[in-house]
C-alpha cells in the first residue's frame, strides 16, 4: 500500500469479505469522522496519526504515513481485528471497551 486510498480499499475489502459493508460504498468505514457522524457497528475508523521522516546528510529522503485504525464491534470475538492484523505493517496497539463496544486499535504505515 502506497497511499491512503489504497489503504481505504484494503479496509473496504476486509469489510466486504466479512459481509459488514456493501461494495457500493455505503456503510461502516470512516476516515477521520467528525463527532457529529452517527456510526453503524461493526465499524472501522481510521485517521492519520503521524508522518515518520527519515533523514540522511541533513536531508529528508524517505517518509511514511502512520494511520491509526480502530475496529469497533459489539462482539468481543469479532473476526474484524484478526483481518486488520493481517495487513502489511499492521501492529496491534491496545484494546479497550467503551459504551459496551469493543475497540481494537492498530497502527499501519503506508
C-alpha positions as a printed NumPy array, in Angstrom:
array([[  0.   ,   0.   ,   0.   ],
       [  1.392,   3.327,  -1.023],
       [ -1.474,   5.742,  -0.462],
       [ -4.355,   6.352,   1.897],
       [ -6.774,   5.435,  -0.865],
       [ -5.109,   2.035,  -1.268],
       [ -5.422,   1.538,   2.496],
       [ -9.078,   2.555,   2.235],
       [ -9.632,  -0.066,  -0.482],
       [ -7.934,  -2.77 ,   1.615],
       [-10.122,  -1.932,   4.602],
       [-13.161,  -1.945,   2.339],
       [-12.166,  -5.391,   1.045],
       [-11.979,  -6.668,   4.634],
       [-15.442,  -5.334,   5.435],
       [-16.907,  -6.75 ,   2.22 ],
       [-15.323, -10.162,   2.914],
       [-16.874, -10.188,   6.371],
       [-20.242,  -9.109,   4.916],
       [-20.175,  -5.934,   7.003],
       [-20.155,  -3.486,   4.124],
       [-21.511,  -3.407,   0.623],
       [-19.175,  -2.7  ,  -2.273],
       [-21.336,   0.316,  -3.269],
       [-19.651,   2.406,  -0.569],
       [-22.455,   2.572,   1.974],
       [-21.738,   1.58 ,   5.481],
       [-19.178,   1.135,   8.107],
       [-15.792,   2.557,   7.029],
       [-14.951,   6.022,   8.337],
       [-11.916,   8.21 ,   7.642],
       [-11.416,  10.924,  10.27 ],
       [-15.145,  11.19 ,  11.006],
       [-16.429,  14.337,  12.715],
       [-18.077,  13.867,  16.096],
       [-21.492,  14.557,  14.569],
       [-21.417,  11.358,  12.453],
       [-23.643,   8.571,  13.763],
       [-21.73 ,   5.346,  13.177],
       [-23.137,   1.905,  12.452],
       [-21.409,  -1.084,  14.057],
       [-19.35 ,  -3.12 ,  13.465],
       [-17.167,  -0.385,  12.034],
       [-13.644,   0.581,  11.104],
       [-12.43 ,   4.106,  11.847],
       [ -9.034,   5.307,  10.699],
       [ -7.09 ,   8.543,  10.695],
       [ -3.626,   9.901,  10.041],
       [ -1.697,   9.816,  13.296],
       [  1.922,  10.551,  12.358],
       [  4.353,  11.063,   9.5  ],
       [  7.714,   9.448,  10.058],
       [ 10.505,  11.189,   8.134],
       [ 13.97 ,   9.674,   7.787],
       [ 16.964,  11.898,   7.19 ],
       [ 20.426,  11.422,   5.716],
       [ 23.014,  14.154,   5.337],
       [ 20.572,  16.553,   6.987],
       [ 18.055,  15.988,   4.184],
       [ 14.748,  14.125,   4.3  ],
       [ 14.905,  11.132,   1.987],
       [ 12.007,   8.892,   2.983],
       [  8.685,   9.386,   4.686],
       [  5.956,   7.022,   5.827],
       [  2.49 ,   7.996,   6.97 ],
       [  1.198,   6.252,  10.056],
       [ -2.524,   5.61 ,  10.328],
       [ -4.417,   4.61 ,  13.426],
       [ -7.078,   2.017,  12.627],
       [ -9.746,   1.156,  15.17 ],
       [-12.03 ,  -1.841,  14.742],
       [-15.234,  -1.378,  16.747],
       [-17.714,  -4.179,  17.381],
       [-20.217,  -5.3  ,  19.996],
       [-18.932,  -8.872,  19.607],
       [-15.793,  -9.48 ,  21.71 ],
       [-14.905, -12.411,  19.422],
       [-15.199, -10.418,  16.196],
       [-13.171, -11.552,  13.168],
       [-12.645,  -7.91 ,  12.183],
       [ -9.474,  -7.259,  14.245],
       [ -7.928, -10.53 ,  13.066],
       [ -8.325,  -9.446,   9.44 ],
       [ -6.863,  -5.989,  10.136],
       [ -3.897,  -7.608,  11.897],
       [ -3.103,  -9.388,   8.61 ],
       [ -2.411,  -6.096,   6.815],
       [  1.262,  -5.475,   5.973],
       [  2.936,  -3.292,   8.635],
       [ -0.063,  -3.633,  10.999],
       [  0.824,  -3.511,  14.681],
       [ -1.642,  -4.057,  17.499],
       [ -1.602,  -1.104,  19.881],
       [ -4.287,  -1.618,  22.523],
       [ -7.76 ,  -2.887,  23.35 ],
       [-10.447,  -1.139,  25.35 ],
       [-14.183,  -1.226,  25.961],
       [-16.265,   1.953,  25.826],
       [-20.066,   2.283,  25.82 ],
       [-20.326,  -1.513,  25.726],
       [-18.373,  -1.598,  22.423],
       [-15.064,  -3.395,  21.977],
       [-12.26 ,  -1.342,  20.386],
       [ -9.095,  -2.831,  18.876],
       [ -6.534,  -0.182,  17.921],
       [ -3.835,  -0.839,  15.323],
       [ -1.168,   1.274,  13.644],
       [ -0.292,   0.823,   9.969],
       [  2.418,   2.532,   7.92 ],
       [  1.687,   3.493,   4.322]])
